[in-house]
Amino acid sequence: MKQTPIDRDLIDNLTQVMGITDFSCATIREIKAVAAKAEIVSGVEFIKMEMGVPGLPPSVVGVEAEINALRHGVASLYPNIDGESVLKHEASRFVRAFVGVDISPEGCIPVTGSMQGTFAAFLTCIQCRPEKDSILFIDPGFPVQKQQIQVMGAKCEAFDVYNFRGEKLGPKLESYLEKGNIAALIYSNPNNPSWICFKEDELSIIGKLATQYDVIVLEDLAYFAMDFRHDLGHPFLPPYQPTIARYTDHYMLLISGSKAFSYAGERIGVACISDSLYHRSFPGLTGRYGGGTFGTTFVHRVLYALSSGTGHAAQYALAAMMRAASDGVYHFLNDVHIYGERARELKKIFLKHGFYLVYDKDLDEPVGDGFYFTIGYPNMKGGQLAHELMYYGISAIPLSTTGSSQEGLRICMSFIQEHQYKLLDDRMAIFAQNHPIS
């Protein structure tokens, strides 16, 4: 066997010290910690693909607006829990411009990143009706969202959509909804980690069944309009970001500033609640709080208890970015196309050395190139592969942590540098020699 770039004993000792006995159960942070310590001790550069953190400079439009807001003294005041009117207006306009649907400014609520938005949404949804106490995850998905459910002591169910695309989605989804315990369902589109994107007929299926069984749909748009196979970047012109909003009335769109605007550090996003859902009353909310609608409960009860509002300055930053995008003077997708370019290069290298794409098809077309893709290696389970690649200075998370039932790894583009293409190629050549495919 050819010598690996990182000493095997070093990796094994670090994982033992950290108490990691099975990489299929290791968290993102644990894998990141092993890679960081191994890099320091060995002096060998790691190719880090585990963290879904943006790796591009933040939008200058946002930075300037935030600095200006701070100079005008906003830091001295508590923010309005409903959000600054300028952001509410621009978020509503942005949704009209790039999603092609109307949501009133009233229902566009600033949150400290979409993670807070989903936490507050989960909590509000499971309180609406006593009999509907569970969240359904259409997996694979963002691992921390299930951790949120665990933290709040709530219930959830899930299924991997891998074998249930197209017309197969309806019967599978209905088998969960017909039980009557699902308060809301959630998915990401584009999907983290597979990068599949639900088509209009699939969204129609989800919307129809959600309406039939009176289930709220939470659409996580963390990677807003980043399906680069389609030109979604022209305001007020089709094609628009695909959305559940065209197929049901009770939904929330969770729009993050982190990826599309590379503004992750300021923890800013908007939860956009449909007009119908915002103004709807539920017996569970009335019984618990004495009144209020879904929207007012989400804002004045749940969000208020979590954070007393979202930071002023970051709201002005997001408002400025959304305004410039809707005006057509800031082409935000141009900045993030680099993720797709990186994905194409990395896929070539992995495929060259015997790896395969796990989620390779998006119905009848190849999966797009974007922020993530998924890989597997013959005769290796995901946890085993994640562990083995550590010896080659590569860190990635197993698909099992995302709710996937497939064996493989999630590969993230965000921290990849151009010089690392050759590093990866050289290391995967050694990997292939050491792991011949029978």
C-alpha positions in Angstrom: 0.0 0.0 0.0 1.3 3.4 -1.0 2.0 5.9 1.9 -1.0 8.2 2.6 -0.4 12.0 2.8 -1.5 12.0 6.5 -0.1 9.5 8.9 -2.8 7.0 9.8 -1.8 6.9 13.4 -2.3 10.6 13.7 -5.9 10.5 12.5 -6.7 7.4 14.5 -5.3 9.0 17.7 -7.3 12.2 17.1 -10.5 10.4 16.5 -10.0 8.3 19.6 -9.3 11.3 21.8 -12.5 13.0 20.5 -14.5 9.8 21.2 -15.5 9.2 17.5 -16.1 5.5 17.1 -18.1 5.7 13.9 -17.7 8.4 11.3 -21.3 7.8 10.1 -22.5 9.3 13.4 -19.9 12.1 13.6 -21.2 15.7 13.4 -19.9 18.3 11.0 -18.1 20.1 13.8 -16.4 16.9 15.0 -15.1 16.1 11.5 -14.0 19.7 11.1 -12.1 19.6 14.4 -10.3 16.4 13.4 -9.2 18.0 10.1 -8.1 21.2 11.7 -6.0 19.5 14.4 -4.5 17.0 11.9 -3.5 19.9 9.6 -1.8 21.7 12.4 0.1 18.6 13.7 1.1 17.2 10.3 1.7 20.5 8.5 -0.1 19.0 5.5 -2.8 21.1 3.9 -6.3 19.7 4.2 -8.9 20.0 1.4 -11.9 20.9 3.5 -15.3 20.0 2.1 -17.3 19.4 5.2 -18.6 22.8 6.1 -21.4 24.5 4.2 -20.1 28.0 4.9 -19.8 30.6 2.1 -16.2 31.2 1.0 -16.7 34.3 -1.1 -16.3 38.0 -0.1 -19.6 39.6 1.2 -21.6 41.9 -1.1 -20.2 45.4 -1.1 -23.7 46.7 -1.4 -24.6 45.2 1.9 -21.4 46.2 3.7 -21.8 49.8 2.8 -25.4 49.9 3.8 -24.6 48.3 7.1 -21.7 50.7 7.9 -24.0 53.6 7.0 -26.7 52.4 9.3 -24.3 52.0 12.2 -22.9 55.5 11.6 -26.5 56.8 12.0 -26.8 55.3 15.4 -29.0 52.2 15.0 -26.9 50.2 17.4 -28.3 52.3 20.4 -31.9 51.1 19.9 -33.7 47.8 20.1 -34.9 46.7 16.7 -38.6 46.6 15.9 -39.6 42.9 16.5 -41.7 43.1 13.2 -38.6 44.2 11.3 -37.6 47.5 9.8 -40.1 48.7 7.3 -37.5 49.2 4.6 -36.5 45.5 4.7 -40.1 44.3 4.9 -40.9 46.3 1.8 -37.7 45.2 -0.1 -38.2 41.6 0.8 -41.8 41.6 -0.5 -40.5 43.3 -3.7 -37.6 40.8 -4.0 -40.0 37.8 -3.7 -42.2 39.4 -6.4 -39.1 40.0 -8.6 -37.4 36.6 -8.4 -40.1 34.2 -7.2 -43.0 35.7 -9.1 -45.5 35.6 -6.2 -47.0 38.3 -3.9 -46.4 38.3 -0.2 -47.3 41.4 1.7 -44.6 43.3 3.5 -46.4 42.5 6.8 -45.5 38.8 6.4 -41.8 39.4 5.5 -40.1 39.0 8.9 -36.4 39.5 9.5 -34.7 36.6 11.3 -31.2 36.1 12.6 -30.4 33.7 9.7 -32.7 31.1 8.3 -31.8 28.8 11.1 -33.6 31.0 13.6 -36.5 31.2 11.0 -36.8 27.4 10.9 -36.6 27.0 14.7 -39.4 29.6 15.2 -41.4 28.1 12.4 -41.2 24.5 13.8 -42.2 25.8 17.2 -45.2 27.8 15.9 -46.4 25.0 13.6 -46.5 22.2 16.2 -48.5 24.5 18.6 -51.3 25.2 16.1 -53.3 22.0 16.7 -52.7 19.3 19.4 -53.2 16.4 17.1 -50.6 17.7 14.6 -47.4 17.5 16.6 -44.8 16.4 14.1 -42.6 17.9 11.4 -42.0 15.9 8.2 -38.6 16.2 6.6 -38.3 15.4 2.9 -34.7 14.3 3.0 -31.8 14.6 2.5 -31.5 17.9 4.3 -29.6 20.2 6.6 -28.6 18.1 9.7 -29.0 20.9 12.2 -32.7 21.3 11.5 -33.3 17.9 13.0 -31.1 19.0 15.9 -33.5 21.9 16.4 -36.4 19.5 16.7 -34.4 17.5 19.3 -33.6 20.7 21.2 -37.3 21.7 21.5 -38.4 18.2 22.4 -40.7 17.9 19.4 -41.4 15.0 17.1 -40.4 14.4 13.5 -40.7 11.9 10.7 -38.6 11.7 7.5 -38.1 9.9 4.2 -35.3 10.0 1.6 -36.7 11.3 -1.7 -34.0 9.4 -3.7 -36.4 6.7 -4.9 -39.5 8.9 -4.9 -39.1 11.5 -7.5 -41.8 12.5 -10.0 -45.1 10.6 -9.9 -43.7 8.4 -7.1 -43.6 11.4 -4.7 -47.3 11.6 -4.3 -48.1 8.2 -2.8 -45.0 8.3 -0.6 -45.8 11.8 0.8 -49.5 10.9 1.3 -48.6 7.8 3.3 -47.2 10.2 5.9 -49.8 13.0 5.7 -52.8 10.8 5.9 -51.9 9.8 9.4 -53.0 13.2 10.5 -50.1 14.0 12.8 -48.0 16.2 10.5 -48.2 19.9 11.3 -45.7 21.0 8.6 -43.2 19.6 6.1 -39.9 21.0 5.1 -37.4 20.6 2.2 -34.7 22.7 0.6 -34.7 23.6 -3.1 -32.0 23.4 -4.4 -31.4 20.6 -2.0 -28.7 20.4 0.6 -26.8 18.1 0.0 -27.9 16.4 -3.2 -28.5 19.6 -5.3 -31.6 18.0 -6.8 -34.3 20.6 -7.5 -38.0 19.8 -7.3 -39.8 20.4 -10.7 -43.0 22.2 -11.1 -45.1 19.0 -11.2 -43.5 17.8 -8.0 -44.2 21.0 -6.3 -47.7 20.8 -7.5 -48.0 17.3 -5.9 -46.6 18.6 -2.6 -49.0 21.6 -2.7 -52.1 19.6 -3.6 -51.5 17.1 -0.7 -50.5 19.9 1.7 -53.8 21.6 1.0 -55.8 18.3 1.2 -54.3 17.4 4.6 -54.0 21.0 5.9 -50.3 20.9 6.3 -48.0 24.0 6.3 -45.1 23.9 3.9 -41.8 25.3 4.9 -39.6 25.9 1.8 -36.0 26.4 2.7 -34.5 28.6 0.0 -31.0 28.8 1.5 -29.5 28.5 -2.0 -31.8 30.9 -3.6 -31.9 30.7 -7.4 -28.6 28.8 -7.5 -29.8 26.1 -9.9 -27.4 27.4 -12.5 -28.9 25.2 -15.3 -31.5 28.0 -15.5 -31.1 31.7 -15.7 -33.1 32.9 -12.7 -31.4 36.2 -12.2 -33.5 38.7 -14.1 -35.9 40.6 -11.8 -39.6 40.5 -12.7 -39.0 38.2 -15.7 -39.4 34.4 -15.9 -38.0 31.9 -15.3 -38.5 32.4 -11.6 -37.2 30.4 -8.6 -39.5 27.4 -8.5 -41.8 27.5 -5.4 -44.6 25.8 -3.5 -46.3 29.2 -3.4 -47.9 28.6 -6.7 -49.6 25.4 -5.5 -50.9 26.0 -1.9 -51.9 28.9 0.3 -50.3 28.0 3.6 -46.6 28.2 3.3 -43.4 30.0 4.5 -40.4 30.9 2.3 -37.1 31.0 4.2 -34.7 33.3 2.3 -31.2 33.5 3.6 -28.6 36.3 3.1 -25.8 33.7 3.7 -25.2 32.0 0.4 -26.7 34.0 -2.4 -25.3 37.3 -0.9 -22.3 35.7 0.8 -23.5 37.5 4.0 -23.4 34.6 6.4 -21.5 36.3 9.3 -24.2 38.9 10.0 -26.9 36.2 10.5 -29.6 37.8 8.4 -32.5 36.3 6.5 -36.3 36.7 6.1 -39.1 34.4 6.8 -41.9 35.2 4.3 -45.3 34.0 5.5 -48.1 33.8 2.9 -50.9 36.3 3.5 -53.4 33.5 4.0 -51.3 31.7 6.7 -50.2 35.0 8.4 -53.8 35.9 9.1 -55.1 32.4 10.0 -56.1 31.6 13.6 -55.5 28.1 15.1 -57.2 26.6 18.1 -53.8 25.6 19.7 -52.5 29.1 19.4 -55.6 30.6 20.8 -55.7 28.2 23.7 -52.0 28.8 24.5 -51.8 32.5 24.0 -55.3 33.7 24.3 -55.6 34.9 20.7 -53.5 36.0 17.7 -52.9 34.6 14.3 -50.2 32.4 13.0 -48.2 35.5 11.9 -48.6 37.5 15.0 -47.8 34.5 17.2 -44.7 33.8 15.1 -43.5 37.3 15.5 -44.7 38.6 18.9 -44.6 35.4 20.9 -42.0 33.0 19.4 -39.4 35.4 17.8 -39.7 37.8 20.7 -38.9 35.1 23.2 -35.9 34.0 21.1 -34.1 37.2 20.4 -36.2 40.4 20.8 -35.6 41.1 17.2 -33.0 41.0 14.5 -30.0 43.3 14.4 -30.8 46.7 12.9 -27.7 47.1 10.8 -27.9 43.7 9.1 -31.5 44.5 8.2 -30.4 47.6 6.3 -27.7 45.5 4.6 -30.1 42.9 3.4 -32.6 45.6 2.3 -30.0 47.3 0.2 -28.9 44.1 -1.4 -32.5 43.1 -2.2 -33.3 46.6 -3.5 -30.2 46.6 -5.8 -31.1 43.1 -7.1 -34.7 44.0 -7.8 -33.6 47.2 -9.5 -31.4 45.1 -11.8 -28.2 46.9 -10.8 -26.8 44.1 -8.6 -26.5 40.8 -10.4 -26.0 38.7 -7.2 -26.0 35.3 -9.0 -22.9 36.4 -11.0 -20.9 36.4 -7.8 -21.8 32.8 -6.8 -21.5 31.1 -10.2 -18.0 30.1 -9.1 -19.5 27.4 -6.9 -20.9 25.7 -10.1 -17.5 26.0 -11.8 -15.7 24.4 -8.8 -18.3 21.6 -8.7 -17.6 20.7 -12.4 -13.8 20.5 -11.8 -14.1 18.5 -8.6 -16.6 16.0 -10.1 -14.2 15.4 -13.0 -11.4 14.5 -10.6 -13.4 12.2 -8.4 -15.0 10.4 -11.4 -11.6 10.0 -12.9 -10.4 8.0 -9.9 -13.3 5.6 -9.6 -15.8 7.5 -7.5 -19.4 7.9 -8.6 -22.1 10.5 -8.0 -24.7 9.2 -5.5 -27.5 11.7 -6.4 -26.6 11.8 -10.1 -29.9 12.4 -11.8 -32.5 15.2 -11.3 -35.4 13.2 -12.8 -34.5 13.1 -16.6 -31.4 15.3 -16.5 -28.0 15.3 -14.8 -28.0 16.9 -11.4 -26.8 20.5 -11.6 -23.4 21.9 -10.5 -23.7 24.1 -7.5 -22.8 24.5 -3.8 -22.8 20.7 -3.1 -22.7 17.3 -4.7 -22.5 13.8 -3.4 -20.0 11.0 -4.0 -19.6 7.4 -3.3 -16.9 4.8 -3.8 -17.5 1.1 -4.7 -17.8 -1.3 -1.7 -17.4 1.5 0.9 -20.0 2.8 3.3 -20.3 6.6 3.9 -18.8 6.6 7.4 -15.9 4.3 6.3 -15.2 6.6 3.3 -15.2 9.7 5.4 -12.8 8.1 7.8 -10.5 6.8 5.0 -10.3 10.1 3.2 -9.0 11.8 6.3 -5.8 9.9 5.7 -5.6 11.7 2.4 -6.1 15.1 3.9 -9.8 15.4 2.8 -12.7 16.1 5.1 -16.3 15.6 4.2 -19.5 14.5 6.0 -21.3 11.2 5.5 -24.8 11.4 3.8 -26.2 9.5 6.8 -26.0 12.7 8.8 -28.3 14.4 6.3 -31.1 11.9 6.6 -30.1 10.2 3.4 -30.4 6.4 3.2 -27.7 6.3 0.5 -24.0 5.5 1.2 -21.6 8.3 0.4 -20.4 11.8 1.2 -21.5 15.4 0.8 -18.9 17.5 -0.9 -19.1 21.3 -0.4 -17.5 23.8 -2.7 -17.2 26.8 -0.5 -13.5 26.6 0.7 -12.0 25.1 -2.5 -9.0 27.0 -3.9 -7.7 26.7 -7.4 -4.4 25.2 -6.4 -6.3 22.4 -4.6 -7.5 20.8 -7.9 -4.0 19.4 -8.5 -3.7 18.4 -4.8 -7.0 16.5 -5.0 -6.1 14.8 -8.3 -2.7 13.6 -6.9 -4.2 12.4 -3.6 -7.1 10.6 -5.3 -4.6 8.9 -7.6 -3.0 7.4 -4.5 -6.4 6.6 -3.0 -7.3 4.7 -6.2 -4.0 2.7 -6.1 -4.6 1.8 -2.4 -8.3 0.9 -3.1 -8.5 -0.9 -6.4 -12.0 -1.6 -7.6 -12.6 -5.3 -8.0 
